[in-house]
Amino acid sequence: MLQLFIAYQPLVDLFLLHSGLALAQYLVLRAGVFSIANAGLTAIGAYLSAWLTLKAGLHPALSVVAGAVAGMAVAVLLSLPLARLRGVYQAIATLAFVQIVVSLCLYFDTLTGGPQGFNNIPKLVQTWHLVLAVVVVSTPLHAQAWWTQSLAAPWLTDAVASILPALSVEWGRLLPST
């Protein structure tokens, strides 16, 4: 059995990474925002951290932090024009952003490495780190803890409340003030 796990460990790691991306998208949808920009923001952070590690010689832990900060900065800049859009229009605009990021990643060979990307990126995270992260993030989400329901409370409308299970609109609007 151990031989089987060792043989498929890269596949398990990839599954756990994609589970983390799915949980990030779930949090955004849970907050009532119909946005698909997570993929593009993740790509920006990942490419920047890989570039800082391989080309600039920065320690991988610092480059991951820099990539996360860059992804957040781009998210803030992206949210300024998209704040006026709702529903399917916001989804279309964020999908366009993701397509721009994908095009830049594929055709900007000098910076991103093109379709091949970067090679020899050091692996600092083990499988148990990924399992722990997925369990810690997904457990309260699936238990529908009160604090995960309060994520949507400041922006809660009747339309958003209709997609949130077991959440009263009145209770959600009063939550931030209590």
C-alpha positions in Angstrom: 0.0 0.0 0.0 2.9 2.4 0.8 4.4 1.7 -2.6 1.1 2.7 -4.2 1.0 6.0 -2.3 4.6 6.8 -3.2 3.9 6.1 -6.8 0.8 8.4 -6.9 2.1 11.1 -4.5 2.4 13.8 -7.1 -1.1 13.1 -8.2 -2.3 13.3 -4.6 -0.5 16.6 -4.2 -2.0 18.0 -7.3 -5.5 16.9 -6.1 -4.9 18.6 -2.8 -3.7 21.8 -4.5 -6.8 21.9 -6.7 -8.9 21.3 -3.6 -7.5 24.4 -2.1 -8.3 26.4 -5.2 -11.8 25.0 -5.2 -12.2 26.0 -1.5 -11.0 29.6 -2.4 -13.6 29.8 -5.2 -16.2 28.5 -2.8 -15.4 31.2 -0.3 -15.8 33.9 -2.9 -19.2 32.4 -4.1 -20.2 32.0 -0.4 -19.7 35.8 0.1 -22.2 36.4 -2.7 -19.7 37.5 -5.4 -20.0 35.8 -8.8 -16.3 36.1 -9.7 -14.0 33.8 -11.6 -10.9 35.9 -11.1 -9.4 33.5 -8.5 -7.6 31.5 -11.3 -6.0 34.6 -12.7 -5.0 36.0 -9.4 -3.5 32.6 -8.4 -1.6 32.4 -11.6 -0.1 35.9 -11.0 1.0 35.0 -7.5 2.4 31.6 -8.6 4.3 33.0 -11.5 5.8 35.8 -9.5 6.9 33.6 -6.7 8.4 31.1 -9.1 10.2 33.9 -11.0 11.5 35.4 -7.7 12.8 32.0 -6.6 14.4 30.9 -9.8 15.5 34.2 -11.5 16.0 36.6 -8.6 17.4 34.0 -6.1 14.9 34.9 -3.3 14.2 32.3 -0.7 11.1 30.4 -1.7 9.1 31.2 1.5 9.7 35.0 0.9 8.8 34.6 -2.7 5.5 32.9 -1.8 4.6 35.8 0.5 5.5 38.3 -2.3 3.4 36.3 -4.7 0.4 36.4 -2.3 0.8 40.1 -1.8 1.0 40.7 -5.5 -2.2 38.6 -6.1 -4.0 40.7 -3.4 -2.8 43.9 -4.9 -4.0 42.9 -8.4 -7.3 41.8 -6.8 -7.8 45.3 -5.2 -7.0 47.0 -8.5 -9.4 44.7 -10.3 -12.1 45.2 -7.8 -12.2 49.0 -8.4 -13.7 48.9 -11.9 -15.7 45.7 -11.2 -17.4 47.0 -8.1 -20.3 48.3 -10.2 -21.0 45.1 -12.0 -23.3 42.3 -10.6 -24.2 38.8 -11.5 -23.4 37.5 -14.9 -21.7 40.7 -16.0 -19.2 40.5 -13.2 -18.6 36.8 -14.1 -18.0 37.8 -17.8 -15.6 40.6 -16.8 -13.6 38.4 -14.5 -13.5 35.6 -17.1 -12.0 38.2 -19.5 -9.4 39.0 -16.9 -8.5 35.3 -16.5 -8.2 35.0 -20.3 -5.8 38.0 -20.4 -3.7 36.4 -17.7 -3.6 33.1 -19.5 -2.6 34.8 -22.8 0.2 36.7 -21.0 1.4 33.4 -19.3 1.5 31.6 -22.7 2.9 34.2 -25.0 5.2 36.3 -22.7 8.0 33.8 -23.0 10.8 36.0 -21.6 9.0 36.5 -18.3 6.8 33.4 -17.8 8.7 30.7 -19.8 5.9 30.4 -22.2 3.9 27.1 -22.4 6.6 25.2 -20.7 6.7 27.5 -17.7 9.4 27.2 -15.1 11.4 24.1 -14.2 13.2 23.0 -11.0 11.1 25.0 -8.6 12.0 23.8 -5.1 9.3 21.9 -3.2 9.0 23.0 0.4 5.5 21.7 1.1 4.9 18.1 1.9 1.7 16.2 1.3 0.8 16.3 5.0 1.0 20.1 4.9 -1.5 20.1 2.0 -3.8 17.7 3.8 -3.7 19.8 6.9 -4.5 23.0 5.0 -7.5 21.5 3.2 -8.9 20.0 6.4 -8.4 23.2 8.4 -10.1 25.3 5.7 -12.9 22.9 4.7 -14.0 21.7 8.1 -15.7 24.9 9.3 -17.1 25.5 5.8 -18.8 22.2 5.7 -20.0 22.5 9.3 -21.6 25.8 8.3 -20.1 27.6 11.3 -21.7 31.0 12.2 -18.6 32.9 11.2 -18.6 31.4 7.7 -22.2 32.5 7.3 -21.3 36.0 8.5 -18.9 36.4 5.5 -21.8 37.5 3.4 -23.6 39.6 6.0 -22.2 43.1 5.2 -23.2 42.6 1.5 -26.2 40.5 2.1 -29.2 41.1 -0.2 -32.3 39.0 -0.7 -30.8 37.6 -3.9 -27.6 36.6 -2.2 -29.5 35.2 0.8 -31.5 32.9 -1.5 -28.3 31.0 -2.4 -27.0 30.7 1.2 -28.4 27.7 2.9 -30.1 28.2 6.3 -29.4 31.9 6.7 -32.1 34.3 7.5 -31.8 37.7 5.7 -32.7 39.6 8.8 -30.3 37.7 11.0 -27.5 38.2 8.5 -28.1 41.9 8.3 -28.0 42.3 12.1 -24.9 40.1 12.6 -22.2 42.8 12.0 -23.7 45.1 14.5 -23.9 42.4 17.3 
